[in-house]
Amino acid sequence: MTIDTLGGPVYARVEGDAAWVTLQLTSRIEWERVVFADGERHVAHTVQVSGAPHAVVYMHGVAHASNESIHRLGSAIRHHPDFPQGINVNFVEVLDGHTLWQRTFERGVEGETLACGTGAVASSVISALLGKWILRSACASWVAN
């Protein structure tokens, strides 16, 4: 089936108990954009996935970062003048060659979300292209608690 979205078509299919969704990169990746936010220098890699703009920012210890710090920094980057339409901010830590930890501050929600499929695609593709992570297949699976 085809789902028409503002960011372009999203393709999906259901086979038995499994559902498949195809998300596409809809812009070029912009590497190493330096952003000064919340009084600090941050490096963001940006891309649109199915029309949704994302910034991938690597953060050591992201799993244990306070909710307040994710909100404060996420909001500062989301509203940065370099992104006049706003941007979703994915804070990512590479745990090993096959595992990423991601926390997303989502524009529109204006806060952290517990699941972001387009953010997972952006984080995975950028991490793989940077050689930080091994993308085993075109399919990524994760469980949100």
HELIX and SHEET records of a PDB file:
HELIX    1   1 VAL A   62  HIS A   64  5                                   3    
HELIX    2   2 ASN A   67  ARG A   78  1                                  12    
HELIX    3   3 GLY A  117  LEU A  129  1                                  13    
SHEET    1   A 3 THR A   2  THR A   5  0                                        
SHEET    2   A 3 GLY A   8  GLU A  15 -1                                        
SHEET    3   A 3 ALA A  18  THR A  22 -1                                        
SHEET    1   B 6 GLU A  30  ALA A  37  0                                        
SHEET    2   B 6 GLU A  40  VAL A  49 -1                                        
SHEET    3   B 6 ALA A  52  TYR A  58 -1                                        
SHEET    4   B 6 ASN A  88  ASP A  96  1                                        
SHEET    5   B 6 THR A  99  GLU A 106 -1                                        
SHEET    6   B 6 GLY A 111  THR A 113 -1                                        
END                                                                             
